[in-house]
């Protein structure tokens, strides 16, 4: 882009609220620029009207304007952003008064122009006087300003410094890109079966149960379960671990053995107390949690969180609905990584007949369970068949279907028969990147996103055009447009740039993308080692590349 003009809206603080706003462009007062542009036309008019004013000289009207008062046109007025505070005679709908008449009636004699905000720039064009047909085209403007600089200058017209409002769009700092895996994108139904958790209701204390290993969403921390190592024929057990993380401390939950299910505690953060009440079942006398419709989403999230943990995976990140996103760093340990790898490969290699059979058996099991609990004392179920969270009489959440019980021998058979065709069947791990700022989540990954999207964020950090550029993060996606060292972030959208979210510091975004890519490359080394152990050395690298979506994420080179 061409170097934008610099603008100032100056006021004399000694004059108080009645001070006039002086507009200065590139250190030259706008009045001086207008006077120079209008001078040839004003002199011609002066000669033509000399007889009307003889023996006095006719007035020279070039630049005969003054600025507006700060108390009415200063910030937070958006007059200079095209939302007009006042209009003049003969003014068009798309025009704004920049200068008014020195007589004190601003709209008597005015300089008009079009103010257009186009993404990251503000453009002034079409300058004219509201009572003269002087053609100022080519003599005055157009002027293109950086939107950030323009708005910053406009905020200086606020009544007092301590009363300055926040900028029109926030500067989003403290950027981090956190790689995550999405367990609901085709993985959860293929996780190896584990002992399902049994909900436990606390009685006598008035507290609600809380999901073990769920940390406060406000702190940015999340819990990671630390299961005790155990073994079975398929090797599905997860060893005790506290996976490292670049983005926050993990709060390990109490250990649980392989033959004991974790207790489920639906905490006050997850289930607001004003929407739940504890009643005693007439048949058993046991306390029950009764669901209010306002808590449906909370119950669904508690269900998915419990189901993920029951499968032997780390706890999802709290605060993202549905709660199915798990930090990639939680899969650095062997147990969770092995579980994730098997789920991904079973998803891609499961036979359609097995899928149909499992779905049929699952539906039959659900119908049987539903028929067995039709008494009126049973708490309400979340919509969508998401299970009956909080019902202690039911005893267990439904476990995912067991689509494979061997040790990936079917996958190895496909690789041995036709390695190229088998690799083609492997789709990238579902997930992507959470873009976090100091105040929380800015962008979450959408449908069809994966770990290769870090390249899109890296390219966005290099974008230098004022025109919006799409950043693919799944459906829906976002856009960025450049304004110097900052990027205007808009979206999410399924088409043209969406709502404006704020400004991203270019350098921070670039550094966040580099850190995230380094984390994925470290994970790739762990993943390749797991592929070698489970599938053999011949196909480990190809399978790893297919799961990551790009070879450079493994090697670190483009």
C-alpha positions as CSV (number, residue, x, y, z in Angstrom):
1,X,0.0,0.0,0.0
2,X,1.1,3.6,-0.5
3,X,2.2,5.5,2.6
4,X,-0.9,6.8,4.2
5,X,-1.3,10.4,5.2
6,X,-1.1,11.5,8.8
7,X,-4.0,13.4,10.4
8,X,-4.4,15.3,13.6
9,X,-7.4,16.8,15.3
10,X,-5.9,19.5,17.4
11,X,-7.6,21.5,20.2
12,X,-6.3,24.2,22.5
13,X,-6.7,22.8,26.1
14,X,-6.7,26.4,27.5
15,X,-10.0,27.1,25.7
16,X,-11.9,24.3,27.5
17,X,-14.9,22.5,25.9
18,X,-15.6,25.4,23.6
19,X,-12.3,25.0,21.8
20,X,-12.4,24.6,18.0
21,X,-11.0,21.5,16.4
22,X,-8.2,22.2,13.9
23,X,-7.7,19.5,11.3
24,X,-4.0,19.0,10.3
25,X,-2.9,16.7,7.5
26,X,0.8,15.9,7.2
27,X,1.6,18.9,9.5
28,X,-0.3,21.3,7.2
29,X,-3.7,22.7,8.5
30,X,-6.6,21.6,6.3
31,X,-7.7,25.3,6.1
32,X,-4.4,26.1,4.3
33,X,-4.8,23.2,1.9
34,X,-8.4,24.3,1.1
35,X,-7.4,27.9,0.6
36,X,-4.8,27.0,-1.9
37,X,-7.1,24.7,-3.8
38,X,-10.0,27.3,-3.9
39,X,-7.9,30.4,-4.7
40,X,-8.1,30.3,-8.5
41,X,-11.9,30.0,-8.4
42,X,-12.3,32.6,-5.6
43,X,-10.2,35.1,-7.5
44,X,-12.2,34.7,-10.6
45,X,-15.4,35.2,-8.6
46,X,-13.9,38.3,-7.0
47,X,-13.3,39.9,-10.4
48,X,-16.7,39.1,-11.6
49,X,-18.4,40.6,-8.5
50,X,-16.2,43.7,-8.2
51,X,-18.9,46.0,-9.5
52,X,-21.3,44.8,-6.8
53,X,-18.9,45.9,-4.0
54,X,-17.3,49.1,-5.6
55,X,-15.6,51.1,-4.4
56,X,-14.7,48.4,-1.8
57,X,-12.9,45.3,-3.1
58,X,-15.1,42.2,-3.5
59,X,-14.5,39.5,-0.8
60,X,-12.0,36.8,-1.5
61,X,-13.8,33.6,-0.2
62,X,-11.0,31.1,-0.7
63,X,-10.7,29.0,2.5
64,X,-13.3,31.0,4.3
65,X,-14.2,28.4,6.9
66,X,-13.5,27.4,10.5
67,X,-13.4,24.2,12.6
68,X,-16.2,22.9,14.8
69,X,-16.4,23.0,18.5
70,X,-14.9,20.2,20.5
71,X,-17.8,19.9,22.9
72,X,-20.2,18.8,20.1
73,X,-17.9,17.3,17.4
74,X,-15.1,15.9,19.5
75,X,-15.0,12.3,20.6
76,X,-17.1,10.3,21.4
77,X,-19.0,12.0,18.5
78,X,-18.5,9.9,15.4
79,X,-19.1,12.8,13.0
80,X,-15.6,12.4,11.5
81,X,-16.3,8.7,11.0
82,X,-19.2,9.5,8.7
83,X,-22.0,9.4,11.2
84,X,-23.0,13.0,10.8
85,X,-23.6,15.2,13.8
86,X,-25.0,18.0,11.6
87,X,-25.8,18.6,8.0
88,X,-25.5,21.6,5.7
89,X,-27.7,23.1,3.0
90,X,-27.3,21.3,-0.3
91,X,-25.5,18.4,1.3
92,X,-25.7,14.9,-0.3
93,X,-26.5,11.8,1.8
94,X,-23.0,10.4,1.5
95,X,-21.2,13.7,2.4
96,X,-19.9,15.0,5.7
97,X,-19.1,18.6,6.8
98,X,-15.4,19.0,7.5
99,X,-15.4,22.7,8.1
100,X,-18.1,25.2,8.7
101,X,-18.8,29.0,8.4
102,X,-16.9,31.6,10.4
103,X,-20.2,33.4,11.1
104,X,-21.0,30.9,13.8
105,X,-23.7,29.0,11.9
106,X,-21.7,26.0,10.9
107,X,-24.0,24.8,8.1
108,X,-24.3,28.2,6.5
109,X,-21.1,27.9,4.4
110,X,-19.4,24.5,4.5
111,X,-16.7,22.3,3.1
112,X,-18.1,18.9,2.3
113,X,-16.4,15.6,1.5
114,X,-17.1,11.9,1.5
115,X,-15.7,9.9,4.4
116,X,-15.4,6.2,3.7
117,X,-14.1,3.5,6.0
118,X,-12.7,0.6,4.0
119,X,-11.4,-2.1,6.4
120,X,-8.1,-0.7,7.6
121,X,-8.1,2.7,5.9
122,X,-10.2,5.9,6.1
123,X,-10.6,7.8,2.8
124,X,-11.6,11.5,2.2
125,X,-12.6,12.4,-1.3
126,X,-15.0,14.5,-3.3
127,X,-14.2,17.8,-1.7
128,X,-16.6,20.7,-2.5
129,X,-18.3,23.9,-1.2
130,X,-22.0,23.5,-0.5
131,X,-22.9,26.8,-2.4
132,X,-20.2,26.9,-5.2
133,X,-19.6,24.6,-8.1
134,X,-15.8,25.0,-7.8
135,X,-14.3,21.8,-9.2
136,X,-11.7,20.8,-6.6
137,X,-11.0,17.4,-8.2
138,X,-7.2,17.0,-8.6
139,X,-6.5,20.1,-6.4
140,X,-7.6,18.7,-3.0
141,X,-7.3,15.1,-2.0
142,X,-8.1,12.4,-2.0
143,X,-6.5,11.6,1.3
144,X,-6.1,8.0,2.6
145,X,-5.4,7.6,6.3
146,X,-4.4,4.6,8.4
147,X,-7.6,3.7,10.3
148,X,-5.7,3.0,13.5
149,X,-3.8,6.3,13.4
150,X,-7.0,8.2,12.4
151,X,-9.1,6.8,15.3
152,X,-6.2,7.4,17.7
153,X,-6.0,11.0,16.6
154,X,-9.8,11.4,16.9
155,X,-9.8,10.1,20.5
156,X,-7.5,13.1,21.4
157,X,-10.6,15.4,21.0
158,X,-12.3,13.8,24.1
159,X,-13.2,16.3,26.8
160,X,-10.4,15.3,29.2
161,X,-7.6,12.8,29.1
162,X,-9.0,10.7,32.0
163,X,-12.3,10.5,30.3
164,X,-11.0,9.0,27.1
165,X,-13.1,6.0,26.1
166,X,-11.6,2.8,24.9
167,X,-10.6,2.7,21.2
168,X,-13.3,1.8,18.7
169,X,-11.6,-1.6,18.2
170,X,-9.4,-3.2,20.8
171,X,-5.7,-4.1,20.3
172,X,-5.6,-7.8,21.1
173,X,-2.3,-8.5,22.8
174,X,-0.8,-11.4,24.6
175,X,-1.4,-13.7,21.6
176,X,-1.0,-17.4,21.8
177,X,-1.9,-20.2,19.3
178,X,-2.6,-23.4,21.2
179,X,-2.7,-26.6,19.2
180,X,-5.7,-28.7,20.1
181,X,-7.3,-32.0,19.1
182,X,-11.1,-32.1,18.7
183,X,-12.4,-35.4,20.0
184,X,-15.9,-34.9,18.5
185,X,-14.7,-34.7,14.9
186,X,-14.9,-38.4,14.1
187,X,-12.7,-39.6,17.0
188,X,-14.9,-40.1,20.0
189,X,-16.9,-43.1,18.6
190,X,-13.7,-44.9,17.9
191,X,-12.0,-44.5,21.2
192,X,-11.1,-47.8,22.9
193,X,-13.8,-48.8,25.5
194,X,-13.0,-48.0,29.1
195,X,-14.9,-48.4,32.4
196,X,-17.5,-45.6,32.2
197,X,-17.6,-43.2,35.1
198,X,-20.4,-43.5,37.7
199,X,-22.0,-40.1,38.7
200,X,-21.8,-39.4,42.4
201,X,-24.2,-37.0,44.1
202,X,-23.0,-35.3,47.3
203,X,-25.8,-35.2,49.9
204,X,-26.2,-33.2,53.1
205,X,-23.8,-30.4,52.0
206,X,-26.0,-28.5,49.5
207,X,-23.1,-28.7,47.0
208,X,-23.4,-30.0,43.5
209,X,-21.1,-32.7,42.2
210,X,-18.1,-31.6,40.1
211,X,-16.4,-33.3,37.2
212,X,-13.0,-34.5,38.4
213,X,-10.1,-32.9,36.6
214,X,-12.0,-29.8,35.4
215,X,-10.3,-26.6,36.3
216,X,-11.7,-23.0,36.4
217,X,-12.3,-21.6,32.9
218,X,-11.5,-18.1,34.2
219,X,-7.9,-19.0,35.1
220,X,-6.9,-20.5,31.7
221,X,-5.8,-23.7,33.5
222,X,-7.2,-27.1,32.9
223,X,-7.0,-30.4,34.7
224,X,-5.4,-33.5,33.3
225,X,-6.4,-36.8,34.8
226,X,-3.5,-39.0,36.0
227,X,-4.7,-42.6,35.6
228,X,-2.7,-45.4,37.1
229,X,-1.0,-47.6,34.6
230,X,-2.8,-50.9,33.9
231,X,-2.7,-53.4,31.1
232,X,-5.1,-55.4,29.0
233,X,-4.9,-57.5,25.9
234,X,-5.1,-54.5,23.6
235,X,-2.8,-52.3,25.6
236,X,-5.4,-49.6,26.0
237,X,-4.5,-48.4,29.5
238,X,-3.0,-45.0,30.0
239,X,0.0,-44.7,32.3
240,X,0.0,-42.1,35.0
241,X,1.2,-38.8,33.6
242,X,1.2,-35.1,34.0
243,X,1.8,-34.0,30.4
244,X,3.9,-30.9,30.0
245,X,2.3,-27.8,28.5
246,X,3.6,-24.5,27.2
247,X,0.4,-22.7,28.0
248,X,-0.6,-23.2,31.6
249,X,-0.2,-25.4,34.6
250,X,-2.0,-28.8,34.8
251,X,-3.9,-29.7,37.9
252,X,-3.6,-33.5,38.3
253,X,-6.6,-35.3,39.6
254,X,-6.4,-38.1,42.1
255,X,-5.2,-41.4,40.7
256,X,-7.7,-44.0,39.8
257,X,-7.0,-47.7,39.3
258,X,-8.0,-49.6,36.2
259,X,-10.8,-51.4,37.9
260,X,-12.4,-48.3,39.6
261,X,-14.3,-45.7,37.8
262,X,-13.8,-42.0,38.4
263,X,-16.4,-40.2,40.4
264,X,-18.2,-37.4,38.6
265,X,-18.8,-34.2,40.4
266,X,-20.9,-31.6,38.5
267,X,-19.4,-28.4,39.9
268,X,-20.9,-25.1,40.7
269,X,-19.1,-23.6,37.7
270,X,-20.7,-26.1,35.4
271,X,-24.2,-26.3,36.8
272,X,-25.5,-23.0,38.3
273,X,-27.1,-23.6,41.7
274,X,-30.1,-21.4,40.9
275,X,-31.1,-23.8,38.1
276,X,-30.9,-27.1,40.0
277,X,-32.5,-28.5,43.1
278,X,-32.0,-31.7,45.1
279,X,-35.0,-33.8,45.7
280,X,-35.3,-37.3,47.2
281,X,-36.5,-40.1,45.1
282,X,-39.8,-41.5,46.5
283,X,-38.7,-45.0,45.7
284,X,-35.1,-45.0,47.0
285,X,-34.9,-41.9,49.1
286,X,-31.7,-41.0,47.3
287,X,-31.1,-37.4,46.4
288,X,-31.6,-36.6,42.7
289,X,-30.4,-33.6,40.6
290,X,-33.3,-32.2,38.7
291,X,-32.6,-30.4,35.5
292,X,-33.9,-27.1,34.5
293,X,-34.1,-26.4,30.7
294,X,-31.5,-23.6,31.2
295,X,-28.9,-26.2,32.1
296,X,-29.2,-28.4,29.0
297,X,-25.9,-27.1,27.5
298,X,-24.1,-27.5,30.8
299,X,-25.2,-31.1,31.2
300,X,-24.2,-31.9,27.6
301,X,-20.7,-30.5,28.2
302,X,-20.4,-32.5,31.5
303,X,-21.5,-35.6,29.6
304,X,-18.9,-35.2,26.8
305,X,-16.2,-34.3,29.3
306,X,-17.0,-37.4,31.3
307,X,-17.1,-39.6,28.2
308,X,-13.7,-38.3,27.0
309,X,-12.1,-39.0,30.4
310,X,-13.8,-42.4,30.6
311,X,-12.0,-43.3,27.3
312,X,-8.6,-42.7,28.9
313,X,-8.0,-39.2,27.4
314,X,-7.0,-36.1,29.2
315,X,-9.7,-33.6,30.3
316,X,-10.9,-31.2,27.6
317,X,-10.2,-27.5,27.9
318,X,-13.1,-26.0,30.0
319,X,-15.0,-23.1,28.6
320,X,-15.3,-24.3,25.0
321,X,-18.7,-25.7,24.0
322,X,-19.1,-28.5,23.5
323,X,-16.1,-29.3,25.7
324,X,-14.3,-31.6,23.3
325,X,-11.0,-29.7,22.6
326,X,-7.9,-31.2,24.2
327,X,-4.5,-29.5,24.2
328,X,-2.0,-31.2,21.9
329,X,0.6,-31.1,24.7
330,X,-1.6,-33.5,26.7
331,X,-0.7,-36.2,24.2
332,X,3.0,-36.0,24.6
333,X,2.8,-38.9,27.1
334,X,2.7,-42.5,25.7
335,X,-0.7,-43.6,27.1
336,X,-2.9,-40.8,25.7
337,X,-0.9,-40.7,22.5
338,X,-1.4,-44.4,21.9
339,X,-5.2,-44.0,22.5
340,X,-5.4,-41.1,20.1
341,X,-3.4,-42.9,17.4
342,X,-5.6,-46.0,17.6
343,X,-8.8,-43.9,17.6
344,X,-7.6,-42.0,14.5
345,X,-6.6,-45.1,12.6
346,X,-9.7,-47.1,13.6
347,X,-11.8,-44.2,12.3
348,X,-10.2,-44.3,8.9
349,X,-10.0,-48.1,8.5
350,X,-13.2,-49.3,10.2
351,X,-15.2,-51.5,7.8
352,X,-18.6,-50.1,6.9
353,X,-20.3,-53.3,8.0
354,X,-18.7,-53.1,11.4
355,X,-19.9,-49.4,11.7
356,X,-23.5,-50.3,10.7
357,X,-23.5,-53.3,13.1
358,X,-22.1,-51.2,15.9
359,X,-24.6,-48.4,15.3
360,X,-27.4,-50.9,15.3
361,X,-26.3,-52.5,18.5
362,X,-25.8,-49.1,20.2
363,X,-29.3,-47.9,19.2
364,X,-30.8,-51.2,20.5
365,X,-28.9,-50.8,23.8
366,X,-30.1,-47.2,24.1
367,X,-33.7,-48.2,23.5
368,X,-33.4,-51.0,26.1
369,X,-31.9,-48.7,28.6
370,X,-34.6,-46.0,28.0
371,X,-37.4,-48.5,28.3
372,X,-36.0,-49.7,31.7
373,X,-36.2,-46.1,33.2
374,X,-39.5,-44.7,32.3
375,X,-40.8,-44.0,35.8
376,X,-41.7,-40.4,36.5
377,X,-39.0,-40.1,39.2
378,X,-36.2,-40.3,36.6
379,X,-34.6,-36.9,36.0
380,X,-34.9,-35.3,32.6
381,X,-32.5,-36.3,29.9
382,X,-30.5,-33.7,27.9
383,X,-31.9,-33.5,24.3
384,X,-30.2,-35.3,21.5
385,X,-29.7,-38.6,23.4
386,X,-26.6,-37.4,25.2
387,X,-27.1,-39.7,28.1
388,X,-28.5,-39.0,31.6
389,X,-25.8,-37.1,33.5
390,X,-26.5,-36.8,37.2
391,X,-28.8,-39.8,37.5
392,X,-27.2,-42.0,40.1
393,X,-29.8,-44.7,39.7
394,X,-28.7,-45.4,36.1
395,X,-25.2,-46.2,37.2
396,X,-23.2,-45.5,34.1
397,X,-22.9,-43.3,31.0
398,X,-23.2,-45.1,27.7
399,X,-19.7,-46.1,26.5
400,X,-18.6,-45.7,22.8
401,X,-19.0,-48.8,20.6
402,X,-16.1,-51.2,20.5
403,X,-15.3,-51.1,16.8
404,X,-12.0,-52.9,17.1
405,X,-10.5,-55.0,19.8
406,X,-7.2,-56.1,18.2
407,X,-3.9,-54.3,18.1
408,X,-4.2,-52.6,14.7
409,X,-3.6,-55.8,12.8
410,X,-6.3,-54.7,10.3
411,X,-4.5,-51.5,9.7
412,X,-1.2,-53.3,9.2
413,X,-2.9,-55.7,6.8
414,X,-4.0,-52.7,4.6
415,X,-0.6,-51.2,4.7
416,X,1.1,-54.5,3.7
417,X,-1.4,-55.1,0.9
418,X,-1.3,-51.6,-0.7
419,X,0.6,-49.0,1.3
420,X,-0.2,-46.1,-1.0
421,X,-3.9,-46.8,-1.0
422,X,-3.9,-47.3,2.8
423,X,-2.1,-44.0,3.3
424,X,-4.6,-42.2,1.1
425,X,-7.4,-43.4,3.5
426,X,-5.7,-41.6,6.5
427,X,-7.1,-38.2,7.2
428,X,-5.4,-35.5,9.3
429,X,-6.1,-35.4,13.0
430,X,-9.1,-33.2,13.6
431,X,-8.5,-30.1,15.6
432,X,-6.6,-26.9,14.9
433,X,-5.6,-23.9,16.9
434,X,-7.1,-21.7,19.6
435,X,-6.1,-18.1,19.1
436,X,-5.9,-16.7,22.7
437,X,-5.4,-13.2,23.8
438,X,-4.8,-11.7,27.3
439,X,-8.6,-11.5,27.8
440,X,-9.5,-15.0,26.6
441,X,-10.3,-16.9,23.4
442,X,-10.4,-14.8,20.2
443,X,-10.8,-17.5,17.5
444,X,-11.6,-21.2,17.9
445,X,-11.0,-23.9,15.2
446,X,-14.1,-24.9,13.2
447,X,-15.2,-27.8,11.2
448,X,-12.6,-29.3,8.8
449,X,-9.7,-27.6,10.5
450,X,-6.5,-29.5,11.4
451,X,-3.0,-29.0,12.6
452,X,-1.7,-27.7,9.2
453,X,-3.7,-24.5,9.8
454,X,-0.7,-23.1,11.7
455,X,0.7,-22.2,8.2
456,X,-2.4,-20.1,7.5
457,X,-1.8,-18.1,10.7
458,X,1.9,-17.7,9.7
459,X,0.9,-16.4,6.3
460,X,-1.6,-14.0,7.9
461,X,1.2,-12.5,10.0
462,X,3.0,-11.8,6.7
463,X,0.0,-10.1,5.0
464,X,0.8,-6.5,4.1
465,X,-2.2,-5.5,1.9
466,X,-5.1,-3.4,3.1
467,X,-7.4,-5.8,1.3
468,X,-8.8,-8.6,3.5
469,X,-7.1,-12.0,3.2
470,X,-8.9,-15.2,4.2
471,X,-7.4,-17.2,7.1
472,X,-8.7,-20.8,6.9
473,X,-9.5,-22.1,10.4
474,X,-12.3,-24.4,9.3
475,X,-16.0,-23.4,8.9
476,X,-16.5,-20.6,9.5
477,X,-13.2,-18.8,8.8
478,X,-11.8,-15.3,9.5
479,X,-10.0,-12.5,7.5
480,X,-7.1,-10.2,8.2
481,X,-6.3,-6.8,6.5
482,X,-3.0,-5.0,7.1
483,X,-2.5,-1.6,8.6
484,X,1.2,-1.2,9.2
485,X,2.3,-3.3,12.2
486,X,-1.2,-4.5,13.0
487,X,-3.8,-6.7,11.3
488,X,-7.6,-6.1,11.4
489,X,-9.2,-9.4,12.3
490,X,-12.8,-10.0,11.1
491,X,-15.2,-12.9,11.3
492,X,-16.1,-15.6,11.7
493,X,-17.9,-15.8,8.4
494,X,-18.8,-18.1,5.5
495,X,-18.3,-15.5,2.9
496,X,-17.2,-11.8,2.9
497,X,-15.3,-10.4,5.9
498,X,-17.6,-10.6,8.9
499,X,-17.8,-8.5,12.1
500,X,-14.7,-6.7,13.3
501,X,-13.0,-8.4,16.2
502,X,-10.0,-6.1,16.8
503,X,-6.4,-5.5,15.9
504,X,-3.7,-8.2,16.1
505,X,-0.1,-7.1,16.6
506,X,1.7,-8.6,13.6
507,X,4.9,-9.5,15.4
508,X,3.0,-11.2,18.3
509,X,1.0,-13.3,15.8
510,X,4.1,-14.3,13.9
511,X,5.8,-15.4,17.1
512,X,2.7,-17.3,18.3
513,X,2.6,-19.2,15.0
514,X,6.3,-20.1,15.4
515,X,5.8,-21.4,18.9
516,X,2.7,-23.4,17.9
517,X,4.6,-25.0,14.9
518,X,7.5,-25.9,17.1
519,X,5.0,-27.6,19.5
520,X,3.5,-29.6,16.7
521,X,6.9,-30.7,15.4
522,X,7.8,-31.9,18.9
523,X,4.5,-33.8,19.0
524,X,5.3,-35.2,15.5
525,X,8.4,-36.9,16.9
526,X,6.3,-38.5,19.6
527,X,3.7,-39.5,17.1
528,X,6.3,-41.0,14.7
529,X,7.7,-43.1,17.5
530,X,4.2,-44.4,18.4
531,X,3.6,-45.2,14.7
532,X,6.9,-47.1,14.6
533,X,6.0,-49.1,17.7
534,X,2.5,-50.0,16.6
535,X,2.8,-50.3,12.8
536,X,6.4,-51.0,12.1
537,X,9.3,-48.8,10.8
538,X,8.4,-49.2,7.1
539,X,5.2,-47.2,7.2
540,X,5.7,-45.0,10.4
541,X,6.9,-41.9,8.6
542,X,4.2,-42.0,5.9
543,X,1.4,-42.6,8.5
544,X,2.7,-39.8,10.7
545,X,2.8,-37.3,7.7
546,X,-0.8,-38.3,6.8
547,X,-2.1,-37.8,10.3
548,X,-0.4,-34.3,10.5
549,X,-1.5,-33.4,7.0
550,X,2.0,-32.2,5.9
551,X,5.5,-33.6,6.0
552,X,7.0,-30.3,7.0
553,X,5.2,-30.4,10.4
554,X,7.3,-33.4,11.1
555,X,10.6,-32.3,9.7
556,X,10.4,-28.6,10.5
557,X,11.3,-27.6,6.9
558,X,8.9,-26.2,4.3
